[in-house]
């Protein structure tokens, strides 16, 4: 089940994200979801970071 989150960004960043989302025929939420998913997939498991 997806969890809702709240973030704060500068108005200019939000406006530009809306333009990008419109060009891609998606939503800002979907852009953020995809970014976070990619970030999580690229990141090493937490256990490896804690071992350092």
C-alpha distance matrix in Angstrom:
0.0 3.8 6.5 9.8 13.0 16.6 19.3 23.0 25.0 28.5 29.2 30.8 27.9 25.6 28.3 28.6 24.9 25.0 28.0 26.4 23.3 25.8 27.8 24.9 23.7 20.3 18.9 19.2 15.4 15.2 18.1 16.6 13.3 15.7 18.0 15.6 14.4 18.1 19.0 16.8 18.1 21.6 21.7 23.3 21.5 21.9 24.3 26.7 26.8 27.5 30.3 32.3
3.8 0.0 3.8 6.7 9.6 13.2 15.7 19.4 21.3 24.8 25.5 27.1 24.1 21.9 24.6 25.0 21.2 21.5 24.6 23.0 20.0 22.7 24.8 22.0 21.1 17.5 15.7 15.6 11.8 12.0 14.7 13.0 10.0 12.9 14.9 12.7 12.0 15.8 16.7 14.9 16.7 19.9 20.1 22.2 20.9 21.1 24.0 26.1 25.7 26.7 29.7 31.3
6.5 3.8 0.0 3.8 6.5 10.2 13.0 16.7 19.1 22.7 23.6 25.6 22.7 20.6 23.7 24.3 20.8 21.3 24.6 23.3 20.6 23.4 25.8 23.4 22.6 18.8 16.4 15.6 11.8 13.0 15.3 12.8 10.6 14.0 15.2 12.6 13.0 16.7 16.8 15.2 17.7 20.6 20.1 22.2 20.8 20.4 23.4 25.7 24.8 25.5 28.8 30.3
9.8 6.7 3.8 0.0 3.8 7.0 10.1 13.7 16.1 19.6 20.3 22.6 20.0 17.6 20.7 21.8 18.4 18.6 22.2 21.4 18.8 21.4 24.1 22.1 21.2 17.5 14.5 13.4 9.9 12.1 14.2 11.6 10.4 14.2 15.0 12.9 14.2 17.7 17.5 16.7 19.5 21.9 21.6 24.0 23.1 22.4 25.7 27.7 26.4 27.2 30.7 31.8
13.0 9.6 6.5 3.8 0.0 3.8 6.6 10.3 13.0 16.6 17.8 20.1 17.5 15.5 19.0 20.0 16.9 17.7 21.3 20.6 18.5 21.4 23.9 22.3 21.9 18.2 15.0 12.9 9.9 12.6 13.7 10.5 10.4 14.1 14.0 11.8 14.0 17.0 16.2 15.8 19.0 20.9 20.2 22.8 22.2 21.2 24.6 26.4 24.6 25.5 29.1 29.8
16.6 13.2 10.2 7.0 3.8 0.0 3.8 7.0 10.1 13.6 14.7 17.4 15.2 13.3 16.7 18.2 15.7 16.4 20.1 19.9 18.2 20.9 23.6 22.5 22.2 18.7 15.2 12.6 10.6 13.9 14.4 11.3 12.3 15.8 15.2 13.6 16.4 18.9 17.8 18.1 21.4 22.9 22.1 24.9 24.6 23.4 26.9 28.5 26.3 27.2 30.9 31.1
19.3 15.7 13.0 10.1 6.6 3.8 0.0 3.8 6.6 10.3 12.0 14.4 12.1 10.8 14.5 15.7 13.5 14.9 18.3 18.1 17.0 20.0 22.3 21.6 21.8 18.6 15.1 11.9 10.8 14.0 13.5 10.3 12.3 15.3 13.8 12.7 16.1 18.0 16.5 17.4 20.8 21.7 21.0 24.0 24.1 22.9 26.6 27.7 25.3 26.4 30.0 29.9
23.0 19.4 16.7 13.7 10.3 7.0 3.8 0.0 3.8 7.0 9.1 11.7 10.1 9.3 12.9 14.4 13.0 14.5 17.7 18.0 17.6 20.2 22.5 22.3 22.8 19.9 16.5 13.0 12.9 16.2 15.1 12.4 15.1 17.7 15.9 15.3 18.9 20.3 18.7 20.1 23.5 23.8 23.2 26.3 26.8 25.5 29.1 29.9 27.2 28.4 32.0 31.5
25.0 21.3 19.1 16.1 13.0 10.1 6.6 3.8 0.0 3.8 6.4 8.3 6.4 6.5 10.0 11.1 10.3 12.3 15.0 15.4 15.6 18.2 20.1 20.4 21.2 18.8 15.6 12.0 13.0 15.9 14.0 11.9 15.3 17.2 15.0 15.4 19.0 19.8 18.4 20.5 23.5 23.4 23.2 26.5 27.5 26.6 30.3 30.6 27.9 29.6 33.0 32.1
28.5 24.8 22.7 19.6 16.6 13.6 10.3 7.0 3.8 0.0 3.8 5.4 5.3 6.4 8.8 10.1 10.7 12.5 14.6 15.5 16.5 18.5 20.3 21.2 22.2 20.3 17.3 13.9 15.6 18.4 16.3 14.8 18.4 19.9 17.7 18.5 22.1 22.5 21.2 23.6 26.4 26.1 26.0 29.4 30.7 29.8 33.4 33.6 30.7 32.5 35.8 34.6
29.2 25.5 23.6 20.3 17.8 14.7 12.0 9.1 6.4 3.8 0.0 3.8 5.5 5.1 6.2 8.7 9.8 10.6 12.5 14.3 15.1 16.5 18.6 19.9 20.6 19.0 16.2 13.1 15.4 18.2 16.4 15.6 19.2 20.7 19.1 20.3 23.6 24.2 23.4 25.8 28.4 28.3 28.6 32.1 33.4 32.7 36.4 36.6 33.9 35.8 39.1 38.0
30.8 27.1 25.6 22.6 20.1 17.4 14.4 11.7 8.3 5.4 3.8 0.0 3.8 5.4 5.1 6.2 8.5 9.9 10.8 12.4 14.1 15.4 16.8 18.5 19.7 18.6 16.4 13.4 16.3 18.5 16.1 15.9 19.6 20.5 18.6 20.5 23.7 23.6 23.0 25.8 28.1 27.7 28.2 31.8 33.5 33.1 36.9 36.7 34.1 36.2 39.3 38.1
27.9 24.1 22.7 20.0 17.5 15.2 12.1 10.1 6.4 5.3 5.5 3.8 0.0 3.8 5.5 5.2 6.1 8.6 10.0 10.6 12.1 14.2 15.4 16.4 17.9 16.4 14.2 10.9 13.5 15.5 12.8 12.4 16.2 16.9 14.9 16.7 19.9 19.8 19.2 22.1 24.3 23.9 24.5 28.1 29.8 29.6 33.3 33.1 30.7 32.9 36.0 34.8
25.6 21.9 20.6 17.6 15.5 13.3 10.8 9.3 6.5 6.4 5.1 5.4 3.8 0.0 3.8 5.5 5.0 6.1 8.7 9.8 10.3 12.2 14.2 15.1 15.8 14.1 11.4 8.3 10.9 13.3 11.4 11.2 14.8 16.0 14.8 16.4 19.4 20.0 19.7 22.2 24.5 24.6 25.4 29.0 30.3 30.1 33.9 34.1 31.8 33.9 37.1 36.3
28.3 24.6 23.7 20.7 19.0 16.7 14.5 12.9 10.0 8.8 6.2 5.1 5.5 3.8 0.0 3.8 5.4 5.1 6.4 8.8 9.8 10.6 12.5 14.3 15.0 14.2 12.0 9.8 13.1 15.1 13.2 13.9 17.3 18.2 17.2 19.4 22.1 22.4 22.5 25.2 27.1 27.2 28.3 32.0 33.5 33.5 37.3 37.3 35.1 37.4 40.5 39.6
28.6 25.0 24.3 21.8 20.0 18.2 15.7 14.4 11.1 10.1 8.7 6.2 5.2 5.5 3.8 0.0 3.8 5.4 5.1 6.3 8.6 9.9 10.7 12.4 14.0 13.4 12.1 9.8 13.4 14.5 11.9 13.0 16.6 16.6 15.4 18.1 20.6 20.3 20.6 23.6 25.2 25.0 26.4 30.1 32.0 32.3 36.0 35.7 33.6 36.2 39.1 38.1
24.9 21.2 20.8 18.4 16.9 15.7 13.5 13.0 10.3 10.7 9.8 8.5 6.1 5.0 5.4 3.8 0.0 3.8 5.4 5.1 6.0 8.5 9.8 10.5 11.9 10.5 8.8 6.2 9.7 10.7 8.2 9.4 12.8 13.0 12.2 14.8 17.2 17.2 17.7 20.5 22.1 22.3 23.7 27.5 29.1 29.5 33.3 33.2 31.3 33.8 36.7 36.0
25.0 21.5 21.3 18.6 17.7 16.4 14.9 14.5 12.3 12.5 10.6 9.9 8.6 6.1 5.1 5.4 3.8 0.0 3.8 5.5 5.0 6.1 8.6 9.8 10.0 9.1 7.3 6.0 9.7 10.9 9.5 11.2 14.1 14.7 14.7 17.1 19.2 19.7 20.6 23.1 24.6 25.2 26.7 30.4 31.8 32.3 36.0 36.2 34.4 36.8 39.8 39.3
28.0 24.6 24.6 22.2 21.3 20.1 18.3 17.7 15.0 14.6 12.5 10.8 10.0 8.7 6.4 5.1 5.4 3.8 0.0 3.8 5.4 5.1 6.2 8.6 9.6 10.0 9.6 9.0 12.8 13.2 11.4 13.7 16.6 16.4 16.3 19.2 21.1 21.0 22.1 24.9 26.0 26.2 28.1 31.9 33.6 34.4 38.1 37.9 36.2 38.8 41.7 41.0
26.4 23.0 23.3 21.4 20.6 19.9 18.1 18.0 15.4 15.5 14.3 12.4 10.6 9.8 8.8 6.3 5.1 5.5 3.8 0.0 3.8 5.5 5.1 6.2 8.5 8.6 8.8 8.2 11.7 11.2 8.8 11.6 14.2 13.4 13.3 16.6 18.1 17.6 19.0 21.9 22.7 22.9 25.0 28.8 30.7 31.6 35.3 35.0 33.5 36.3 38.9 38.3
23.3 20.0 20.6 18.8 18.5 18.2 17.0 17.6 15.6 16.5 15.1 14.1 12.1 10.3 9.8 8.6 6.0 5.0 5.4 3.8 0.0 3.8 5.5 5.1 5.9 5.0 5.2 5.7 8.9 8.3 6.9 10.1 12.1 11.8 12.6 15.5 16.8 17.0 18.7 21.1 22.0 22.8 24.8 28.5 30.0 31.0 34.7 34.7 33.4 36.0 38.8 38.5
25.8 22.7 23.4 21.4 21.4 20.9 20.0 20.2 18.2 18.5 16.5 15.4 14.2 12.2 10.6 9.9 8.5 6.1 5.1 5.5 3.8 0.0 3.8 5.4 4.8 6.1 7.1 8.6 11.8 11.3 10.6 13.8 15.6 15.3 16.4 19.3 20.3 20.6 22.5 24.8 25.5 26.3 28.6 32.3 33.7 34.8 38.4 38.5 37.2 39.8 42.6 42.3
27.8 24.8 25.8 24.1 23.9 23.6 22.3 22.5 20.1 20.3 18.6 16.8 15.4 14.2 12.5 10.7 9.8 8.6 6.2 5.1 5.5 3.8 0.0 3.8 5.5 7.8 9.9 11.1 14.2 13.0 11.6 15.1 16.9 15.7 16.7 20.0 20.7 20.3 22.4 25.1 25.3 25.8 28.3 32.0 33.8 35.2 38.7 38.4 37.3 40.2 42.7 42.3
24.9 22.0 23.4 22.1 22.3 22.5 21.6 22.3 20.4 21.2 19.9 18.5 16.4 15.1 14.3 12.4 10.5 9.8 8.6 6.2 5.1 5.4 3.8 0.0 3.8 5.5 8.4 10.1 12.5 10.4 9.3 13.1 14.2 12.7 14.2 17.5 17.7 17.4 19.9 22.2 22.2 23.0 25.7 29.3 31.0 32.5 36.0 35.8 34.9 37.8 40.2 40.0
23.7 21.1 22.6 21.2 21.9 22.2 21.8 22.8 21.2 22.2 20.6 19.7 17.9 15.8 15.0 14.0 11.9 10.0 9.6 8.5 5.9 4.8 5.5 3.8 0.0 3.8 7.1 10.0 12.0 10.1 10.4 14.0 14.7 13.9 16.0 18.8 18.9 19.3 21.9 23.8 24.0 25.2 27.8 31.3 32.6 34.1 37.5 37.7 36.9 39.5 42.1 42.2
20.3 17.5 18.8 17.5 18.2 18.7 18.6 19.9 18.8 20.3 19.0 18.6 16.4 14.1 14.2 13.4 10.5 9.1 10.0 8.6 5.0 6.1 7.8 5.5 3.8 0.0 3.8 6.9 8.3 6.5 7.4 10.8 11.2 11.0 13.3 15.7 15.9 16.8 19.2 20.8 21.4 22.9 25.1 28.6 29.7 30.9 34.4 34.8 33.9 36.4 39.2 39.4
18.9 15.7 16.4 14.5 15.0 15.2 15.1 16.5 15.6 17.3 16.2 16.4 14.2 11.4 12.0 12.1 8.8 7.3 9.6 8.8 5.2 7.1 9.9 8.4 7.1 3.8 0.0 3.8 5.2 5.1 6.4 8.7 9.7 10.7 12.5 14.3 15.3 16.7 18.4 20.0 21.2 22.7 24.5 28.0 28.9 29.7 33.3 33.9 32.7 35.0 37.9 38.1
19.2 15.6 15.6 13.4 12.9 12.6 11.9 13.0 12.0 13.9 13.1 13.4 10.9 8.3 9.8 9.8 6.2 6.0 9.0 8.2 5.7 8.6 11.1 10.1 10.0 6.9 3.8 0.0 3.8 5.4 5.0 6.2 8.5 9.9 10.5 12.3 14.1 15.4 16.4 18.3 20.0 21.1 22.5 26.1 27.1 27.6 31.3 31.8 30.3 32.5 35.6 35.5
15.4 11.8 11.8 9.9 9.9 10.6 10.8 12.9 13.0 15.6 15.4 16.3 13.5 10.9 13.1 13.4 9.7 9.7 12.8 11.7 8.9 11.8 14.2 12.5 12.0 8.3 5.2 3.8 0.0 3.8 5.4 5.1 6.0 8.6 9.8 10.5 12.1 14.2 15.2 16.3 18.2 19.9 21.0 24.4 24.9 25.3 29.0 29.8 28.5 30.5 33.6 33.9
15.2 12.0 13.0 12.1 12.6 13.9 14.0 16.2 15.9 18.4 18.2 18.5 15.5 13.3 15.1 14.5 10.7 10.9 13.2 11.2 8.3 11.3 13.0 10.4 10.1 6.5 5.1 5.4 3.8 0.0 3.8 5.4 4.9 6.1 8.5 9.8 10.3 12.1 14.0 15.2 16.3 18.2 19.9 23.3 24.0 24.9 28.5 29.1 28.2 30.4 33.3 33.7
18.1 14.7 15.3 14.2 13.7 14.4 13.5 15.1 14.0 16.3 16.4 16.1 12.8 11.4 13.2 11.9 8.2 9.5 11.4 8.8 6.9 10.6 11.6 9.3 10.4 7.4 6.4 5.0 5.4 3.8 0.0 3.8 5.5 5.2 6.2 8.7 9.9 10.7 12.3 14.3 15.4 16.6 18.4 22.0 23.2 24.2 27.8 28.0 26.9 29.4 32.2 32.2
16.6 13.0 12.8 11.6 10.5 11.3 10.3 12.4 11.9 14.8 15.6 15.9 12.4 11.2 13.9 13.0 9.4 11.2 13.7 11.6 10.1 13.8 15.1 13.1 14.0 10.8 8.7 6.2 5.1 5.4 3.8 0.0 3.8 5.4 5.0 6.1 8.5 9.8 10.4 12.1 14.1 15.3 16.4 20.0 20.9 21.4 25.1 25.6 24.1 26.4 29.4 29.4
13.3 10.0 10.6 10.4 10.4 12.3 12.3 15.1 15.3 18.4 19.2 19.6 16.2 14.8 17.3 16.6 12.8 14.1 16.6 14.2 12.1 15.6 16.9 14.2 14.7 11.2 9.7 8.5 6.0 4.9 5.5 3.8 0.0 3.8 5.5 5.3 6.1 8.6 9.9 10.6 12.2 14.3 15.4 18.8 19.2 20.0 23.6 24.3 23.4 25.6 28.5 29.0
15.7 12.9 14.0 14.2 14.1 15.8 15.3 17.7 17.2 19.9 20.7 20.5 16.9 16.0 18.2 16.6 13.0 14.7 16.4 13.4 11.8 15.3 15.7 12.7 13.9 11.0 10.7 9.9 8.6 6.1 5.2 5.4 3.8 0.0 3.8 5.5 5.1 6.1 8.5 9.9 10.5 12.2 14.2 17.7 18.7 20.1 23.6 23.8 23.1 25.7 28.3 28.6
18.0 14.9 15.2 15.0 14.0 15.2 13.8 15.9 15.0 17.7 19.1 18.6 14.9 14.8 17.2 15.4 12.2 14.7 16.3 13.3 12.6 16.4 16.7 14.2 16.0 13.3 12.5 10.5 9.8 8.5 6.2 5.0 5.5 3.8 0.0 3.8 5.5 5.2 6.1 8.6 10.0 10.6 12.3 16.0 17.4 18.5 22.1 22.1 20.9 23.7 26.3 26.2
15.6 12.7 12.6 12.9 11.8 13.6 12.7 15.3 15.4 18.5 20.3 20.5 16.7 16.4 19.4 18.1 14.8 17.1 19.2 16.6 15.5 19.3 20.0 17.5 18.8 15.7 14.3 12.3 10.5 9.8 8.7 6.1 5.3 5.5 3.8 0.0 3.8 5.4 5.0 6.1 8.5 9.9 10.5 14.0 14.8 15.5 19.2 19.6 18.4 20.8 23.6 23.9
14.4 12.0 13.0 14.2 14.0 16.4 16.1 18.9 19.0 22.1 23.6 23.7 19.9 19.4 22.1 20.6 17.2 19.2 21.1 18.1 16.8 20.3 20.7 17.7 18.9 15.9 15.3 14.1 12.1 10.3 9.9 8.5 6.1 5.1 5.5 3.8 0.0 3.8 5.4 5.2 6.2 8.6 10.0 13.1 13.8 15.3 18.6 19.1 18.6 21.1 23.6 24.2
18.1 15.8 16.7 17.7 17.0 18.9 18.0 20.3 19.8 22.5 24.2 23.6 19.8 20.0 22.4 20.3 17.2 19.7 21.0 17.6 17.0 20.6 20.3 17.4 19.3 16.8 16.7 15.4 14.2 12.1 10.7 9.8 8.6 6.1 5.2 5.4 3.8 0.0 3.8 5.4 5.1 6.1 8.6 12.0 13.6 15.6 18.8 18.5 18.1 21.0 23.2 23.4
19.0 16.7 16.8 17.5 16.2 17.8 16.5 18.7 18.4 21.2 23.4 23.0 19.2 19.7 22.5 20.6 17.7 20.6 22.1 19.0 18.7 22.5 22.4 19.9 21.9 19.2 18.4 16.4 15.2 14.0 12.3 10.4 9.9 8.5 6.1 5.0 5.4 3.8 0.0 3.8 5.5 5.2 6.1 9.9 11.7 13.0 16.5 16.0 15.0 18.0 20.4 20.3
16.8 14.9 15.2 16.7 15.8 18.1 17.4 20.1 20.5 23.6 25.8 25.8 22.1 22.2 25.2 23.6 20.5 23.1 24.9 21.9 21.1 24.8 25.1 22.2 23.8 20.8 20.0 18.3 16.3 15.2 14.3 12.1 10.6 9.9 8.6 6.1 5.2 5.4 3.8 0.0 3.8 5.5 5.3 8.2 8.9 10.4 13.8 14.0 13.5 16.1 18.5 19.1
18.1 16.7 17.7 19.5 19.0 21.4 20.8 23.5 23.5 26.4 28.4 28.1 24.3 24.5 27.1 25.2 22.1 24.6 26.0 22.7 22.0 25.5 25.3 22.2 24.0 21.4 21.2 20.0 18.2 16.3 15.4 14.1 12.2 10.5 10.0 8.5 6.2 5.1 5.5 3.8 0.0 3.8 5.6 7.9 9.1 11.8 14.5 14.3 14.6 17.5 19.3 20.0
21.6 19.9 20.6 21.9 20.9 22.9 21.7 23.8 23.4 26.1 28.3 27.7 23.9 24.6 27.2 25.0 22.3 25.2 26.2 22.9 22.8 26.3 25.8 23.0 25.2 22.9 22.7 21.1 19.9 18.2 16.6 15.3 14.3 12.2 10.6 9.9 8.6 6.1 5.2 5.5 3.8 0.0 3.8 6.6 9.3 11.8 14.5 13.3 13.3 16.7 18.2 18.3
21.7 20.1 20.1 21.6 20.2 22.1 21.0 23.2 23.2 26.0 28.6 28.2 24.5 25.4 28.3 26.4 23.7 26.7 28.1 25.0 24.8 28.6 28.3 25.7 27.8 25.1 24.5 22.5 21.0 19.9 18.4 16.4 15.4 14.2 12.3 10.5 10.0 8.6 6.1 5.3 5.6 3.8 0.0 3.8 6.4 8.3 11.2 10.2 9.7 13.0 14.8 14.9
23.3 22.2 22.2 24.0 22.8 24.9 24.0 26.3 26.5 29.4 32.1 31.8 28.1 29.0 32.0 30.1 27.5 30.4 31.9 28.8 28.5 32.3 32.0 29.3 31.3 28.6 28.0 26.1 24.4 23.3 22.0 20.0 18.8 17.7 16.0 14.0 13.1 12.0 9.9 8.2 7.9 6.6 3.8 0.0 3.8 6.4 8.3 6.7 7.3 10.6 11.7 12.2
21.5 20.9 20.8 23.1 22.2 24.6 24.1 26.8 27.5 30.7 33.4 33.5 29.8 30.3 33.5 32.0 29.1 31.8 33.6 30.7 30.0 33.7 33.8 31.0 32.6 29.7 28.9 27.1 24.9 24.0 23.2 20.9 19.2 18.7 17.4 14.8 13.8 13.6 11.7 8.9 9.1 9.3 6.4 3.8 0.0 3.8 5.5 5.7 7.0 9.2 10.6 12.2
21.9 21.1 20.4 22.4 21.2 23.4 22.9 25.5 26.6 29.8 32.7 33.1 29.6 30.1 33.5 32.3 29.5 32.3 34.4 31.6 31.0 34.8 35.2 32.5 34.1 30.9 29.7 27.6 25.3 24.9 24.2 21.4 20.0 20.1 18.5 15.5 15.3 15.6 13.0 10.4 11.8 11.8 8.3 6.4 3.8 0.0 3.8 5.4 5.2 6.3 8.8 10.6
24.3 24.0 23.4 25.7 24.6 26.9 26.6 29.1 30.3 33.4 36.4 36.9 33.3 33.9 37.3 36.0 33.3 36.0 38.1 35.3 34.7 38.4 38.7 36.0 37.5 34.4 33.3 31.3 29.0 28.5 27.8 25.1 23.6 23.6 22.1 19.2 18.6 18.8 16.5 13.8 14.5 14.5 11.2 8.3 5.5 3.8 0.0 3.8 5.5 5.1 6.3 9.2
26.7 26.1 25.7 27.7 26.4 28.5 27.7 29.9 30.6 33.6 36.6 36.7 33.1 34.1 37.3 35.7 33.2 36.2 37.9 35.0 34.7 38.5 38.4 35.8 37.7 34.8 33.9 31.8 29.8 29.1 28.0 25.6 24.3 23.8 22.1 19.6 19.1 18.5 16.0 14.0 14.3 13.3 10.2 6.7 5.7 5.4 3.8 0.0 3.8 5.5 5.3 7.0
26.8 25.7 24.8 26.4 24.6 26.3 25.3 27.2 27.9 30.7 33.9 34.1 30.7 31.8 35.1 33.6 31.3 34.4 36.2 33.5 33.4 37.2 37.3 34.9 36.9 33.9 32.7 30.3 28.5 28.2 26.9 24.1 23.4 23.1 20.9 18.4 18.6 18.1 15.0 13.5 14.6 13.3 9.7 7.3 7.0 5.2 5.5 3.8 0.0 3.8 5.5 5.7
27.5 26.7 25.5 27.2 25.5 27.2 26.4 28.4 29.6 32.5 35.8 36.2 32.9 33.9 37.4 36.2 33.8 36.8 38.8 36.3 36.0 39.8 40.2 37.8 39.5 36.4 35.0 32.5 30.5 30.4 29.4 26.4 25.6 25.7 23.7 20.8 21.1 21.0 18.0 16.1 17.5 16.7 13.0 10.6 9.2 6.3 5.1 5.5 3.8 0.0 3.8 5.5
30.3 29.7 28.8 30.7 29.1 30.9 30.0 32.0 33.0 35.8 39.1 39.3 36.0 37.1 40.5 39.1 36.7 39.8 41.7 38.9 38.8 42.6 42.7 40.2 42.1 39.2 37.9 35.6 33.6 33.3 32.2 29.4 28.5 28.3 26.3 23.6 23.6 23.2 20.4 18.5 19.3 18.2 14.8 11.7 10.6 8.8 6.3 5.3 5.5 3.8 0.0 3.8
32.3 31.3 30.3 31.8 29.8 31.1 29.9 31.5 32.1 34.6 38.0 38.1 34.8 36.3 39.6 38.1 36.0 39.3 41.0 38.3 38.5 42.3 42.3 40.0 42.2 39.4 38.1 35.5 33.9 33.7 32.2 29.4 29.0 28.6 26.2 23.9 24.2 23.4 20.3 19.1 20.0 18.3 14.9 12.2 12.2 10.6 9.2 7.0 5.7 5.5 3.8 0.0
